[in-house]
Amino acid sequence: MHGETPYLAVGSGRVTERDGLDAQEFVLDSEREVASYTVMFHLAPTRSHVLAERRIRGVDVRVLAPLGGIAAEEAFAILDPWLAELSAALGPFPMPRGLSVVLTQSGGGMEYYGATTTSLRALRHEVFHMYFACSTVARTYRDSWWDEAIDMWYELSADPAYAPIAEAFRSDIVSGRSAVAVGFDRRAYDEGARMIQAVATEMRGRARMVAFLRDLHARRSFDPFTTWDLADEIQAWSGQDFRERFRLWLYTSPGAQAAAPAPSAWEWLHRVDVTLPN
């Protein structure tokens, strides 16, 4: 960066500033091979942002927040109990350099390897993705329905009345996409989460499903796998065969309505608003 305005930098992994240069130069090192689209690198001038750092539950957390807007302390207050819960349920926080958060005023968020751009409202959702999406990784975009579905399921299934997907449900959530389109749609957040609830029901409840996810994360982190691999893992753990149900629920055209995804209650999760406060 050229000019007199100093900048702040956060990102996925180790971010360092090079000294002895005429310009400000920052270097991002993810410290492991990860796909470029999973990496976040964010620069912001000190006149509009502040960087706060804290160690929470053994995790180094960096929050880049807009001046005059939502404070980093509000994010820390959410992360303290949430990181404790996730580590107890799913295992130690999986990102070796902790967590970088670029905090936005409103909207949803986006997860990256060890980082997220997010509102407070979406913070818990995006941090859960550090386990499923960013370390337990889908092999292809078509398989990515399950990381969103698992994420949504974890929070929604805390309600004992949360219902599984109907056996008769049919969709083309992961089929019939172009080569340049993401291979799943917004139904992964709604119907996909209920598919995971169907699995949990046959596993005899939420606690058993969480135990399965903990074991899956421990064994398959950074070992990308497909929907069919997930079905095999479910069968090996529980004895329940979900391959045919996944085929019908995910890869079957329901008819004329297949062209347009159904409206989602979680549309806000897709919108990242980086507008600075007034």
Phi, psi and omega in degrees: 000130178259151180115171184274344182290121177286148182242156173249149181222136171222161180184190181277104179105219184262123178246123180232151176257132179278133182265167174075021180245159176289333180247164172278123180231127181246143181242128176257128177233108180290342176067008169199162180286118175221154180297141184300327182287353177264002185258136175249136174219116188233128175247139178213140178289148181293341179289342182239349185221159175229143180250125178240141182231141180205147174265117184239119177053038179082004182249128175283118184243130177242126181239119175261113187237149179286136176296138179079006181238215179297132185271151177302327180301327178294323176291318179300321181296326176285319186288330183303303179288330184290316178295325177296316180295315183294320180293324178290323184277318191244351180114175182304148178306127193274354185266120189295334179256021178078215189226129172252130182237123168260111189270129178250163185289324185203188178084204182255229182192179176214136180267148174220173177298108178069018185202163176204145166255118193201155167276168175299323183299324183262001189301312181299317180300313184290325179289325174303325180298343176299333177273307182243104180136316187251341173238316166270107199246136173288143182290322180226168176300326178299331180273351186290353176303324189286335178288321175292320181296317179295318180301308180296320181301318185303316181281315185291327184285356172296339174278117182301339181272001182297127189263145175286167177295147177290142179302329184278357182296139176224141177203169175242040185310319187246016183240162171068034178258156176285169182294340183253003181260150174297139189274020172209169181230189188294343178295343176300330182282329183261283181297324179300317178297324178287333172296317177295326176295325176297319176297314181300321180299317179285342174275003178075037168119170185297318183299319178293323179293318177297321177297320176298315180296322177298314179295318179299315179297318182296324184270330190244013177299133181057029174232080190305141181218162186264176174302319182288328172296320177299317178300320178294321178296319178298316181293319179296326182280317191246344186085359182266130181263113181252008185298313182292322178293319176299321179299316181287320183286332190245333190238015183247125179292128178275006180113212186298331182288354185294337186291331184238128177298148177292151177303143183247141175287351186245027181303326182298336180295339183271347185260122177250112183260108181260017177296132180284154178295155179290000000 
